[in-house]
Each structure stands twice: as structure tokens, then as C-alpha cells.
Amino acid sequence: MASHDEKIDAVHDDHVPEDMMKDTILAKQAAEDEHNLTFLEAIRKYPKAVLWSALLSTSIVMEGYDIVLMSSFFAQPSFSAHYGEYVAATDSYQISASWQNGLSNAVSVGTIVGAFANGYFTHKFGYRKVLLASLGLITAFIFIPFFAPNLPVLLVGEFLCGIPWGVFATMAPAYASEICPMALRGYLTVYVNLCWAFGQLISAGVQSGFAENTTEWSYRVPFAIQWAWPIPLFFVLWFAPESPWHHVRKGEYDLAKQNISRLSSVKDNATTAQTLAMMVHTNELEEHLGDGTSYWDCFRGMDRYRTEIACMAFAAQPFCGSAMGGTPTYFFVQAGLPTSISFQMAVGGLGLASVGTIVSWFLMSRLGRRTLYLIGLGALAAVLFVVGFVSVGAPADSTAGNYAQASMMLLWLLVYYLTVGPICYAIIGEVSSTRLRNKTVCLSRIAYYVAQIICNVVNPYMLNPTAGDWRGKTGFFWGGWALAFFVWTWFRLPETKDKTFEELDILFARGIRARDFGKYSVDAYAVEGEESLKKHE
């Protein structure tokens, strides 16, 4: 069997027919234009790509909204009074740790089903059709939690809503990475996380507004607000263009060319032909390297490593403390803060999250993906250990200690949304091959959901006053996991900044060490006898 180097050389062989050589020249010119394109030039040239990517990513708001919504309901007195049980020790109603796990994990299981289905159906039907079908389903499924009379019905509703949410969460970063040029790719994949943060912020704000409401509408109205997204999005996204990469993978080059033209403000047939040639050349390179389009192909050859990177980068999110700090209202209540203050601080924290994501755009363009991810994991571990030490040193009824822990968790939110939270989306949108992108993103999100289920099972038993009642000492547990992922990142996470998809294919195929990715410049169109890689210090 030919080695990866031999397969690359076969694609770059200069003994090829004249028409194929012409296509290679066009592709090379497109790649050079990608590298020379600045951020502002890309905005001017591809405003429609920015618009459609941003609109599709808006569907993520719904998932971010519900994640905070459900965890906040556990601290909502009226919700606990309707669905929970009276606990004499605390003289209050509580949703038991097992039901907290069940409700949180029902969503996660549903999103796993949706993510896996998205990988299959999007390859078959394309992004647009699958997205529209999912928007129709979520509109219907929201009725179930809105009218749920008891916890079992609510659980079923959350599971069913999770299925289209899984589609949205996996489709948005893949679509953004495919329709945007390299200069915009990182920004628009990270924008997915901003939508997630906006959803959480809106949810926390709604919950804060109903914190003092003791009627059933304090939780039914927040459920109903979810209808504000899918219906208008359905009619707007009906006109969204399909990803040109999807058509290239299907061999539908005329349709690919049409959608390339739709995404650009420059109606230039030569530029469109160059872009199409680069896509076709990349697809052919990956075919020569043995890339298929099935889930099984994600675990074969060099794609196994690329799948590992995507999955581990996403699994780090819940394990670095987001089970405790990502949905902070319940932690604030258990740390000893009043319910109304807890909701208000959660709103402030999630506002910081939105600002952090925007700032991360500028940090990412300077520091790159790998460095920012490493800094984030190290800082998050430090913050969590401080929370743990404060909890150990301060009495349980210490107001100063409680506010100190809450302040540190607000700092955790800011650091998370400056680094690990948003940068992960850029990583998963770039690290996979183009032929396996959608499926790799789906597998990475499934890894995230599995990790989230594990963390959701463990976290309530540590925080819940009817279980471990660890309070802030939970920070020691999650801080240790953040350090473990820091070590993995140092050895296994490559730098993908300023590399075209074709260049990344070559770096992976050559077996370049993760820490050295950023040290190489790549000529994806080197002919026989020329070096395709050049290392620089």
C-alpha cells in the first residue's frame, strides 16, 4: 500500500494532462489569494457568506437558552414547589439530585441522537434541507415542556427538544467553516459560541425577571419564549445557499459554482473558477489520501488523530468546570447567596461571557488556537483551586466567603469565554478533512455531550445539599480535570491558524508533531522534485 507521502506526490505529479494542469494553476492562485486576503477585504468580498453563517448560527441561541433555563429552574422556588419534594432539613422544596440528573441528561441524550443523525442526513441531503426540517421539529416539540404536568413528561419533552438542538449545534460550526474564506473562518466558527453565550444571557435575564414570581408562569413563560427563534428563522433560512463543499463532495460542480457565486459580492467568473478548482483539488487530495465519507472513516488512518483532537478539545469544556461554572445560578444558591442575588449575578456573569467571546476574536488572531487554549485551561484550573481553598478556609455561613467564591466563578466565566469556550469551535471547524468535516464535528459534539452527561451526573451529587454538599470544594475536583486536559493539549493539539484545508491535510499526512504545526509553511501545489513543507523557527 502506498505511503501518505507517495499519495501526496501522486496528486502533485507534474506529468498530468494539460486541462488538469490548468485546474491546478487556478487552484494554486485561489490558495494564494486566500493567504493574501485581509479581514476587512474578506468582509467586503464575502458579506453574504458572513450574513448566512451568522443567521444559521443564530439557531444555537436556542440550545444555550435551554441549558441555563433548566439548571436555573432547579433554583426557582415556584418550579421546585410544582415539580419537587419538600425537604424538612432545609424547609424548602427541592428537585432531587437524581431528577436533576435525569432532566439535564435527557437533553444531552437527545442532542447525541440529533448530532449523529445530522452527520448522516447532511451528507445525503445537504445543510439547508436538514436545518429546515429541524426548525420545524423544534417548533412542535416545545409544546411538550410548556404543558408538562409532571417530571416524566418534562423529561420526554427535553429529550425530544434535544434532537434538533443537536443538529443546530453540529451544523453551525461546520457550515461556517465551509462557506467562509480562511480570513473569516476562525471568527465565524467562534461566533457560534457567542450565540451560545447570548442564549445563556437571555435565559438568565428572563429567569432573573421571574425570580420573585411564585406562579406557574414563572417557568411556563420562559419555556414559551423559545418559540421566538425557530419560526422566523425557518422563513429566513429558506433562502440560505447550500455549502459549495457539499456539492463538490457529490460531484455537482455546476451547483457548487452557483453557490460560490451567491456567497461573494464579486461577480467574477475567473475568481469563482479558481475557488471551485481549489475545492476540487482539496477533495481529490483527500480521496488519494484514503479519506471516505462515512463515520467509520473518521477512525481510520490519519483521520483517527484528527477525530481525537476534535473530540478531546470539545470534551474538555464540561470537564474544565463548566458543569459548575457554566450554569452558575444553582452554584450561587448552594454557595449561600440569596436566590434573587444569585440570578442577578448569573446575568452579570453571562454578560461577561458575551464580552469575553468578542475579545477572544482579537486574542485568537494574535495568539492562535493552541496557545490560547493552553492559557485558558491553566487559568481555569487556577481559578477552580482558589474557589476550593476559599471554601475550605471560610465557614459555611460566612457572607464574605460566599461572595468571594461567587466572584471567582464570575472570573471563571470570563476566562472560559475568552479562551476554551469559543476557541474550541475554531479548532473543530478546521482540524478535520473536508470530506469528513460534518461527521467529525458531529462526533466531537457527541463526545462533548457524553462528557456533559458524566459531569451532570457527578456535579449535583457534589453540590446538592441532600447529597455531598461540597459547596465550593467542588472546585478541587474540576480543577484537577482542567490540569489533565492542559497536559493533553500540550502534547496533542496542533496550531491550525493561517492554514488552508489543503495545507492542513499535508501537515497531518506528513506526521508533523502537534507542537510544530505552526513552524511549517506548506506548498500544497509543489510539483515533483519540490519540497511541499518548509520549517521555519
Secondary structure, 3 states (H helix, E strand, C coil): CCCHHHHHHHHHCCCCCHHHHHHHHHHHHHHHHHHHCCHHHHHHHCHHHHHHHHHHHCCHHHHHHHHHHHHHHCCCHHHHHHHCEEECCCCEEECCHHHHHHHHHHHHHHHHHHHHHHHHHHHHHCHHHHHHHHHHHHHHHCHHHHHCCCHHHHHHHHHHHHHHHHHHHHHHHHHHHHHCCHHHHHHHHHHHHHHHHHHHHHHHHHHHHCCCCCCCHHHHHHHHHHHHCHHHHHHHHCCCCCCHHHHHHHCCHHHHHHHHHHHCCCCCHHHHHHHHHHHHHHHHHHHHCCCCCCCHHHHCCCHHHHHHHHHHHHHHHHHHHHHHHCCHHHHHHHHCCCHHHHHHHHHHHHHHHHHHHHHHHHHHHHHCHHHHHHHHHHHHHHHHHHHHHHHHHCCCCCHHHHHHHHHHHHHHHHHHHHCHHHHHHHHHHHCCCHHHHHHHHHHHHHHHHHHHHHHHHHHHHHHCCCCCCCHHHHHHHHHHHHHHHHHHHHHHCCCCCCCCHHHHHHHHHCCCCHHHHHHEEECCCCCCCCCCEEECC
